[in-house]
Amino acid sequence: MAYPLTITKDSVSATLYLNVKADGYKSYCLCWYEHGQRKRRTFTHRKKALQEADKLLTNILAGTPELATLSVGDAKEFAASRALIEKTGLSLVAVCREFMRTWTPGFTQETVKNVIAMYENSNRDASKRYRGELKYRLNAFRKKFGTRYIDEISGSEVRIWIEERKFKGRPAGNRTRSNWLRLLKGLWNYARVSGHLVRDRRHNLEDIRGWKFNRASYSLMPAGDLTLLLEVCNEHKGRDQLLPFLALQAWGGLRNEEAKRLTYENLVIRDGQVVVININANQTKTGSRRSIDVLPALASHLHEFAVARHLKGKIATWSKVDHILRRAAKKAGLVWSHNQLRHTCATHLLRLWDDTAKVATYIGTSPAMLNSNYRELTTPDETAWWFSLREENPTPVQPVHVTLSDFVPTET
């Protein structure tokens, strides 16, 4: 093969030169002109030089000679990017300018599996139940999208993935789908705060519309049923745990798990009465501190344990206290329902105060959630009976003897 060798493709050409040193070492120099300037690259093998020459001439004809100087991986990314830009009708410079206008300093791309690991670590102090839900749901999402960057996943992809989820071999219901979406939105919000999504822009999951489902209607516990349950628990060997545990839910509106975390040190006692319950952030579901002004009914049921006997430590030390309550309810001829006392308390407080914001703050939820999940039908008489259940008067009084105003704490 004679050198220099001219390689031609259509209207463009390049020249390949052979250089032989005194020791016999051979190298090949490929030369071409780009935008009026002479350029060259050196190769140790003739076959590689010819392959690159063919690639170079092809790219020059396509208007992308710069690809010839990129690595194989970079060249593929450049070609894919150019194809995307051509669809917009904008120039490469215009696209870069728009990117710089919206780019957030500190933004770094991160894969889904790494964001999930950081998110789980940030929730290491959450309840065991919540951490279990995170692990179950996020592990499934990690298997599907783990190696992809979180900012490149579209909302439509996530929605389709959620709708394909199955529960016990059947398509998941709309409530389950909504729970998936709620948890994944939390993951995306964390990624945005952590700098792995653009902070001043709506993320892709915010545009996903939820699935409609019929919210559960929570049955209220009548005052008479609560009386029976209190009587059974009073005869139980664990009455010291069961009675205050019930009272905190029935008249304090605490969640089942919140009541488990509460200690006697959270109770504020003045003049021989429990007047306030200060709940720490790590004891609440929402992760926010809240204080409860104790109503007379709750104060009367806590008096024996917190004031008269000065008990210390956790109010309910049994890890399965709710299982014991379920058996106690069965003995009383009742069915124990998770957080039923909390829902009953919230409903009666709405009737008592007629102030959604106040009740929402008291029980630790939002006004919107209160109206959708907690507002049930009740009468003034039923509310009066509920708050008349005090330790010194454990049976419901007749409505003619009591009014709602009897249960509103007096201002001090």
N, C-alpha and C positions, 0 to 999 in steps of 0.2 A: 504494500500500500504506500503510495507516494505522499510525501508531506512537503509543504503544508496541505492539509486536506480541507476542501471547502464543502460544508454541509448545507444543503439548501432545502427549504420547505416553502412551497408557494413563492411568495415575494420576499421572504426574509432568508438570511444566511448567516453562518458563523464559520470561523476558521479554526482548525485544530492543528497545533504545532507539536512536533516531537523534539524533545531536548534530551541529548545523551551526554552524560558527564564522562570525565576521563576514566573513572572506575567502572564505567559501563551502566551506571544507574540511569533508568529512563523515567521521564515525566512527560505529561501531556498538558499543553496549555490551550484552553479554549478561549477564543477572543470573539467579541461581538460588539455591535454599536447599539446603544440605548439612549434615546433622546439626544442624539448627536455626540454622545460621549463614548469613548472606547473603554470596554470593560473586559476583564479576563478572570478565569479561574483555573487552578492547577489540579491535576489528578495524577495518581500514581498508576492507574490502570486504564488502558485504552477502552475497554468495554464500558467502564463507568463513565468515562468522558463522553463516549458516543450516546449513552443513555441520557446524560444530563443535557447534551446538545439538543437531542430530540425534544426533551421536556421544555427546554428554554425556548426553542423556536415555536413550539405549540403555544406557550404562554404569551410570547410576543404577538403572535397572530390574534390571540384572545384579548389582548390589551392588558395583560397582567404579567409583564416580564419580571416584576419583583418577586414572584413566587419561586423563581429559579434559585434565589439566594437563601430561601428558607429551608428549614428542616422539613422532613416529610409530614410530621405532626402539625407544625405551624402552618405549612402550606394548605393542609386540609381544613384547618380552622379558618384561614383567610378566605379560602374559596367558599366555605359554607357561610361565612359572614357576608361576603360580597353578594351571594345569592339572596340572602335575606334583605340586604339593603336595596337591591335592585327592585324588589317588590314595592318598596315605598316610593320610588321615583326620586329619592333624595341622593345627593352626592355623599361620598364617604366623609368629607369634611363637615357637611351639614349634620350628619348623624353624630359625629364626634362632638360637635359643639353642643348639640342637644343633650348628649350624655353628660358633658361637663357641667351643664346648667343644672341638671337634676341630681348629680352625683353627691352623695353625702360623705364628708370626710370621716374616716374611721370605719366605713363599711367594708366588710371582708366576707367573701363567699365562704360558706361552710356547708358541709354535707349534712343530710338529714340525720344520719346515725350519730354524728358528733353533737349536733344541736340537741337531740334527744338525751344523750348522755349528760350534757350540761344541765338540761331542764330537770331531769330526774335528780341530779345532785343538788339542785337549788331547792327541791322539795323534800329533802331528806328528813326534815323535822316535821313534815305533815303527818297526819294520822296513818296508821297502818292500813286502814281500809282504802284511803285515797291513794297511797303509794302502790297498793295492789292493783287498783284500777288503772293507774298510769302504766304499770309494767305490762298488764294484760293487753291494753289497747295499743300502746306505743310499740310493743314488740312486733305486732302484726303489721303496723305501718312501716316499721324499720325494715322488715323483710322485703317489702315491695319497693320502697323508695330510698333505702338507706344510703346508696352510693351517689345519689343525685344531690345537686345543690338545692337548698330549700327555696331560694329565690327564683328558681327556674321551674318550679312545680305550679301548674295552673290550677285554678279553682275547679274547672270542669273535670280535671283528672281526679282530684280529691273526691268530688261529688260522685263520680262513677264508681270509684273504689269503695266508698261508703255504701252505695246502693247494692254493691255486689257482696257485701258482708252477709254471712249466714249465722244463725243462732240455732243450735241443735238440729242442723241439717236443713233448716228452712230459712227463707229470706228474713232478715232482721226487720222488726217493726219500726214504725216511724219514731217512736220514743227512743228506741235504741240508736237509731240513726242520728237523732238529735243529740244524744249523749256523745256519740263519736265526734260530731261536728264541734260541740262545745269544748271537748278536750283538745282537739286539734287546733282550734282557734286560740286556746291558751298557749299551745306550743308556738304558733306563729307570732303571737304577741310577745312572747319571751324572746324569740329570734329578732324581732324588731328592736326591742329594748337593748339587746346584746350587740346590736350593730351588724347582724347578718341579713337584715332586710332594710330597705330605705326607710328611714324613720318618719319623714313627712309625707308619706304616700300610703294610701289604703293598700293593705295586702290582699292577695288573691282570694283568701277565704272569706273576707268580709262581704263579698258580693254573692256568696252562696245563700240561697234562700232555704230556710229550714223546712222540715216536713211537719205537716199538721197531724196532730194526734189528740185524742180525747184525754184531757187531764183527769187523773183519778179524783173521785169525789171521796173525801175523807169523812168517815162517819164519826160523829162526836160521841164522847162517853158521857152518858147521863150522870147527874150527881149521885143518884141512887146506886149506880154500878160502881162509882168510885168509892162510895161508902163501904160496899161489900168487899172491894179489893183492899181497902185500908184495914178492915177488920181481919181479913185472912193474913195480911202481912204483919199485923200487930201480934198475932199468935205465933208467927214463924220465929225460929231461933235466930234468924238474921234480921230481926226487926230494926236493929240499930242502923243497918244499911238500907233496907228496903223502904222504910217510911220517909226519910229525908230525900232519898233518890226519887220517889214518887212525887213528893211535894215540890221539888225543884222543877219538874216537868209540868205538873198540874197548875201551879200558880206562878211559876217563874218563867214558863215558856221555853225552858232549855231543851236543846236537842238531847237525844239519848246519849250520844258520845260526849257531849259537853258536860252532862251531869256526871259521867264517869270520871272526867278529868278534874272535877272541882274538888277543892280541899276546904277544910274548915277555916283555914287562914284567909280564904277569899271573902269570908263573911265579916262585915263591919258591925260591931255591937256597941250600942249606946244606951245608957240608962236601963240595962238589963233586957234590951230588945235587939233583934237582928233588924237593921234598918236598910242596909245596902249590901249588895253582892258585887264585888269587883272581879270581873272575869278577864284573865290575861289573854294576850293575843294567841299564845300557843295552846290555849284551851278552847278556842272557838273554831268553828268550821270556816268562817270567813277570814281568819287571821287578823282580825281587828279587835282591839279591846272594847269592852262595853261594861257599863254599870247598870244595875237593876235596883230601882227603889222598891224595897220589899213591901208587898201588900200584906194586910193584917192576916189573911188566911195562911200565907206562906210563913210569916213570922211565928205564928202560933205552932206550926208543925215543926219548925226548926228550933224552937226555944229549948225543949228538953235536951237536945243533943249538943247544941252550940253554947247555950247559956247555963243551963242547970248542971250539966255534966262536963262541960268544957272539953269536949272531944277534940282531938287534933288529927292532922293528916288527911288523907283522902276520905271523902264521904262514903264512896262505894269502893271497897278494896277488892271485891270479887270481880274477876275479869268477865265472868259470865252472869252478871247480875240480871241482865235482861232475860236470860233463859230461866232463871229462878222465878222471875215475875210472870213469865208465860205459864209456868206450872201453878203459881199462886192464882192467876186469873182463871185457869181451868178448874181449880178447886172451888172458886167462887161462882162457877157456872158462866164465866165470861171468856171472851177471846181477846188475848193481848195483841194489840196492833202497834207496830213500830211507830213511835212519835205521835201516837193518837192523843196523848195528854197534851202535848205541845200544840197540836192543831186545835184542840178544844179550848185551851187557854187563850190562844190568839183570837179565836172567834168570839169568845166572851169579852176579851179586852176591847175588841172593836165595838161591841155593843156598849160596854161600860164607858169608854172614852170618846167614841165617835171621832177618832183622830187617826187616820191611816199612818201618817208619818211617825207619830208618837209610838204606836204599837209596833211598827216596823223596827224602830230603833230599840225598843224594849226587848223584842225577841231575837234581834240580830238578823234581819233580812231586808229586802228592798220593798218599797210600797207596791211596785208592780207585781213582785212575787207574792206579796201578801194578798193582793186582790185576786190573783189567779189561782193560788193554791190553798189559802187559809180562810177565805171569807165563806162561811157556811150560814145557812139559815138557823136562827135561834130567836128566842123571845126574851123580853126583859125578865120574865119570871124565872126562866131557866138559868140566865146569867146570875140573878140574885141567889138562886139556890146554890150555884156552883161556888160562889165566893163566901157563902155562909158556912161552908164546911171547915170549921176550925177545930183545933184540938180539944177545946173546952166544949164544943158543940158539934160532935162528929156526924150528926144526922141532918139532912136538909130541912131547913125551916120552911114554913108555909109562906107563900108570896105575900099574904096580907100583912105579915109581920116585918117585912124587909123590903127596902128599895135599893136601887143601884147606888144612890148617893151614900149609903151606909158603908160602901167599900172603897171609896175614893180617899186616899191618904190626906190627912189634914196638913195644910201648909205650916211650916215651922219657921 
